[in-house]
Amino acid sequence: MLTREKDDLKPLRQRAHLVSLENRERASFTGVTDVESFNEEEVVLLTEQGAAMLSGEELHISRLDLEDGQLVVEGRVLAVEYIDSPRPAKKGLFGRMFGK
């Protein structure tokens, strides 16, 4: 995480977040602040827009530059999903009627 000295009046710059997927074989991300976990089937990353999960097969990180906020993952990409903080589930009509 970036920190500032008390005397440093420059605001921290937020990086733009961009996702690019090429032929489901190469996923490029900008605005990456950290990689939380990774293996051949899943990469969990933190971005300026929240956490994201890339799932696939034979995934490997071919480029990671946290100073510039860039990440490139190669392999067979099956899904890219943003992971929002859990929200309470809304009850549907029957759930409200029957207290479930």
N, C-alpha and C positions, 0 to 999 in steps of 0.2 A: 504494500500500500504506500502511496506517495504521502509524504509529510512536508510541512512547510515550517520554516523558522518564523518566530513572531514578527521579525523585522521584514520578512519577505512579503510584499504586498501583491505580488502577481497571483492572479487566480489560477487554480489548477485547470488545465485544459482537458475537456472531455473529448475523447476520441470518437470519431464517427464509427458506427458499426455497420458492416457490410458482410453479406454471405454470398459466396459464388460457388456454384456446383457445376463441374465440367464432366459431362458424360457419366455421371454417377460414379466416377473414379477418383475425383480430386475435389475436395472441399476446401475453400479458402475463406478465412474469417479475418476481419479487422475489428478493432475495438475490444480485443481480448485482454483481460486483466490478469487471468490466471488459468491454469489447467488443474482442475481439482483431482481428476483421476483419468486413467486411460488403460485400455488393453486392446486386444485384436477385435473385439466386438463392440466397444463403447468408449467414447471420449466425452467426458463431462468438463465443460469449460465455463468460465465466468466472463461475461462481457459487460460493456457499458449499459446494455439493455437488460441485463439479468443473466441467469444461468441458462445454459443450453446443453443438449445432449445429442451427440451424433452417434447413430448406431449403424452397424454394418458387419462386414466380414473382412478379415485380413487387413484391418486398419493399422496404419502406422503414421506417426507424426514425421513429416519430412522437413518441416520448417516451424520453428517456434522462436519468436522474438517479442518478448513481453515489453521491452522498452518501446517498440513501435506498435505493439498490440496486434501482431500478425501471427496467424497459425495456418498451416497447410497440412491437411490430412489426406493420405492416399489409401486406396483400397476400394472395396465395393460398398458404396454408401446406400443404405436402405432407408434411413430417415434422419431428419433434423428436427428436433423438438425443443421448444423453449419450456423451461421448467419454472412456472410461477409458484409463489408461496401458496401453500394449500389454503383454499377458501372453504368455509362451511358449505356443505352440500345443501342446495335448495330443495325443499320438499315439493313434490308435485301435488296435484290435486288429490290423488288417492292417499298420498302420504299424510297430507293435512287432515283429510277426512277420517282416516283410521289411526292417526297418531303414530305412524311409523316413520 
